[in-house]
Amino acid sequence: MFAALVRYPVPSIVKVEDLHKTYDNGLEALKGVTLDIEEGEILALLGPNGAGKTTLISTICGITVPTSGRISVGGHDVQSEWRAARKLIGLVPQEINLEPFEFVQSTLRFSRGLFGKPRNDALVDDVLKDLALHDRRGSKTSELSGGMRRRVLIAKALAHEPRVLFLDEPTAGVDVELRRDMWALVGRLREDGVTIILTTHYIEEAEAIADRVGVINSGELLLVEEKSALMQRLGRKEIRIELTQPVEAIPDALADYDLVRAEDGRSLTYAYKATGERTGITRLLTAVQAAGLTLSDIQTRQSSLEDIFVRLVREEAE
Amino acid sequence: MNWYGIAAIWQFEMGRFFRSILQSIVSPVVSTALYFVVFGAAIGSRMPEIESVDYGAFIVPGLIMLTVLQQSVQNAGFGIYFPKFIGTIYEVLSAPISSLEIVIGYVGAAATKSILIGLIILVTSLFFVEFSIVHPVLMLAFLVLTAVSFSLLGFILGIWARNFEQLNLVPLLIVTPLVFLGGSFYSVSMLPPFWQNVSLLNPVLYLVSGFRWSFFGTADVPIVASLAAIFVFAGLCLGIVWWIFRTGYRLKP
């Protein structure tokens, strides 16, 4: 609570106000999304398929025309000052779209030029090195592996030195090792001061790299919160008490604790709020002992973002 | 103006041309040679002079126009359709580049290619027939204007097309017949009066006629009419392109 007071106000680099998007076929993809993205942060937009993540990103980047609402990037309205706004943005789309017969290096030069930047081969080389593509700069994009092609897409987006980078499902269909590489890259970019917005439906991804997490479902932003605060606020802890002797039923003396008995009767599980000042653990353990049970082990587990996410989306549906 | 952006598109598209340089240059040269063998030597030897121009020379402007029109429509259509088809268009649409700049880049590149091919055919034909060009500057102006306006048409086609079939159908079913019936290989005065009048509805007739006038100083229709026709056509295409970008037609959902 104190931390919230001490935090300095960070200027938001992307501001989305009451954004609506209804497609021509009547699909309402965004239903009034308001979102402030702070400079230098990593924001993960989490949501199931079809939640509106890609529409939100496409609308900020100017590929999709908003039905109503306002968007600004770096203080520039994306519609009236689109040129200034778009210069700041790099976009890595979900689909791997690359000109098959084009060489890696020339696709980067193209991207840089397209965004109004003069040719700079040294910078293009640096980007290629950073993405471990330098050896393949003379290859045709069609000759590269899937992981490499995805990195080419990122390199293209970075070739024009964006301040804000949108990564739409950067690790969808990517193996574990590549995913870790991607996360490391995102970390390096953040150190350079690039603001990163990534969409994902892998909760572990948000958990691993994001500063803040936004949960989006059916075109609505359910919440945007600091990852740690979110986990703390909604996170529950569990304590599992393993017993040397199985119990047939929960002893009456422990009836107040809402314990869950494992099927084999060898353990009891107690859930409590991680943020609560009085967790009741001490009282519980004393009571367990008083009931004549002997412990063989104790385990605690914090609920993951996944549990939180599933709960939020389910509550929304109900 | 985002000049770097225009240059990037232009270079990228020209890269496509030069990657397949053999196909880009050899195929027009071969087909030109074939036309000269068939129309020039075989048929031309039995044809009288048309308006005091040897038949072999008479078909040169028509032949250049035929190829320039086809190439312009095809190159510009493919140039914008392909990024749409494979999805790379997202980058252009999200870049700080205006619709006018996008058009200059793509249409400029397509027109450059077809002008180059037109000039290659012109040079090739010098090996087969003798002729001189009466108004060389106007000839170039006609070539450029035609290439640009038909590249605009191709650009529209590329945005409109939903598949490769549609993309190829228009040049095949509309452009080629219009060129053949536009007096590329004959003077419309050789047609019966009824067909002469029908021909006057064909916009390509004005282009071929004007282009031929710049070579030989003779024309089927007044040069002013030819110039007017090409400007009206270019203006019409520009208007449609402007509308496409204004509404996001088949580009932005």
Interface residues (C-beta under 8 A of the other chain):
Chain A: Y23 D24 C61 G62 I63 T64 V65 W82 R83 A84 A85 R86 K87 I89 L91 P93 E95 N97 L98 E99 P100 F101 E102 S106 R109 F110 S111 R112 G113 L114 F115 G116 K117 P118 R119 K156
Chain B: N2 Y4 G5 A7 A8 I9 Q11 F12 G15 R16 R19 F82 P83 I86 G87 T88 Y90 E91 V92 L93 S94 A95 P96 I97 S98 G248 K252 P253
